[in-house]
Amino acid sequence: MLATFTDRSGGVSQGAFTSFNLGDHVSDDSEDVQANRALLASKFGPVQFMNQVHGSRIVIIESVTDEAPTADALVTGIAGVTLAVMVADCIPLLLTSSEAVAAVHVGRRGLVNGVAIKTVELMREMGARKIRAVLGPAICGRCYEVSQDVHDEVVALHPLATAQTSAGTPALDLPKALAASLAADGISEISDLQICTVESADHFSYRRDGLTGRQVGLVSL
């Protein structure tokens, strides 16, 4: 079973994308991105990416293809199929069990639309019993400043998302809210790496840098 996360080191990309950028939609040199993805595949085997749109569509993957399905969660019950979720502040959520695994993209909209819980439900339908969750590097509550309206909209659904920046302005703690949501749905084993992408120089952060690359979470049976 594989459940791991990349950072920004060890690749060939240059400039704002230095160096292990795996995103093919961020204006990086396409040959560099493909070289980085080849490095990833040499270590983990063929990897299935997705075209993430902050929605709640889930796609079941039976074999890795070059075509990235439009989705925000990938699930497989087949050993050896590696799934990837790309991020640069959103939460890369990896769900594992003996029967199925999933890679889920959870940002503010993903938290609100319940993509993680919908993925858990699908895994259970596929026979997954004991599901474990790992939350990878993501923006923390201190750094994710939002407007009061956005704060109130999210907190109305997820009270534990409420946070403040060091300046006392409204913010959202997405990892805390996601962990609480998973626990309420019966997931008892939840790990949060508690690495803030904005605060960590080892990770890409869109909120911090604007033009930047993407790291990934990887999972397989």
N, C-alpha and C positions, 0 to 999 in steps of 0.2 A: 504494500500500500504506500502510495506517495502523496504527501501533502506538504508543499513547500512554497517559498516565495523568492523571487529574484530581487536584486537591488539594481543600482545603476552602474555597477562595476563589471568589468570583464568582457566588454564588447568592442566594436570597431567604430561606432558612431562618433561624430565630432561636434564641437561647439556646444550649443544648448542641449544636445542629445547625448553628450558624453556619459557613458559610452555604450551601455547595454540596453539601448532603446529597442523595444519589441513592438511598438505601435507603428502601423503602416499608414496612419491617417493624420500625422502630426507635422508634415512638411520636412521630415528627415529624408536623406538620400535613400531611395528605394533599395539600391544595391546594398547599402550598409544594413538596412533593416533585414533584408533577406539573409545577409551573412550572420547577423545576430540570431535570427530564427534558426538558421542551420546549426549554429553553436548550441542552441537550446535543444534541438532535436538530437544532436550527437550525444547529449548527456541523458536525455529523458525519452528518446524515441519520438516518433511523429506526434505533433501537438495540434489539437483542434482549437482554433480561435473562433471568436464570434464577433459579429458587428453589433456593438452595444449601443442602445438607444434610450436608456433610462426608462424602459418599459417593464412589463411583467411576463413577457413570453418566455417559455421554457422549451428547449429542444432536447430530445433524447438522441444521443449519438451512438451509432452502432459501429461506425468505422471513421477514421480520420480522413477528411478530404481537404483539398485546397480551398474549397468554397466555404466562406465564413457565414453561417446562418445569422440572420438578424434576430437577436435574442439577448436577454440579460441573465440567463442561466442555462447551463449545459449539464445534462445528467447522462450517466452511462452505467450499465450493469455488466459491461464486458471488460474483462481483465486486459490490461495492456493498452487501453485507450486513454491517452492523457488529455485532460481538459484544461483550458487556460481562461483566466479572467484578467483583463488589462485594467490597470488603474494608475492614477496619479494624484489621488486624494480620497476617492471613494473607497469603500471597504471591499477588499477581495475576500469573500467568504467561501471557505472550503468546507463541504459537508462530506463526511465519510461514514461508511458502514461496511459490514461484510458482504452486503448484497448489491450496493450501489453507491456511487459517489457523485458529487456535484460541485461545479464552480459557479459562483453567483456574484453578480455585480450589484452592490448595494450602495447607492448614494442617497441623497435626501428624497428624491422621488421614488427610489426603490424601496426605501423604508416605508413611505406612505402607501405605496401600492401593494405592499406585502409580498414582494417577489421571493423573499427568503422562505416565508412560511408556506407559500404555494409550492416551492421546490421541495420542502420537507414533506408535504402532503403527497407529492408525486413519488418521492422515494419510498414512502410507506406503501403506496399502491403497488410499487415494484417489489415489495417484500422486505424492505429495510426495517430492521427492528431497532437495534441500538444505534442511533445516529449521533455522531460527534461533530462539533463545530469548531472551526479555527478562524478567527478574525485576524487578517494580516495588517500590514502597515497602512494607516489611513489618517486623515486629518483629525486632530483631537478637538475636544470642546473648547479649549482655550483659543484655538486658532481659527475655528470655523465661524467667523462673524457673519451674521445675516441681518436682514431688516426685521423690525418688530413684527410686521405682518407675517413674514415667512416663519419666524420663530413661533408665533402663536398658532399658525396653521398646523405645524408639525407637532407641537407640544399638546395640542388638543387631542391628538390620536396617540401620542407617545410621550406621556408626562416626563419620563426620565431623560428625554432628549434635551431638556432645558439646561442651558449653560450660559456663562458670561465670559467675555474676554478679560484679559488683565486690566483693560481700561473700563470695564463694567458695562460694555455694550452687549446687546443680545447675541447669543451664539447657540450652536446646536452640538450636542455630544452624540453623534450617530452611533459609534461603537457601543456606548452604554445602553442606548435605547434598543439597538439590535439584539444585544445579549439578553436583555430583559424580555424581549419579544420571543426569542428562541426558548428561553427558560419557561415562559408561560405556556409554550406549546409542547412542553414535555422533554425538551433537550436538556439533559442533566450534565453532560460533559461539554463545557464551553471554554475554549482558550482564547485569550486576546493577547496578541504580542505586545500591545501597548506601545507601538512605535508610531510617532506622529510624523507623517510625510513632510509637513511644513518645517518641523524642527530638525529633521534628520537630513544632513548633507549627503547621506548615502542613498537617498531615495528621490525619485522624481516627484515634483509637486506643482500642479497647475496653479493652485492658489498662490503659491510663493513666486513662481517664475513666469507664468503665462505660457510662453513658448518652451515646451519641455517634452521629454519622452514619456514612455509608459513602462512600468514594471508589471510583472504578472504573478498570479497565484496559480499553482499547478496541482492537479489532483488526479490520481488513477487508482484502480483496484490492484 
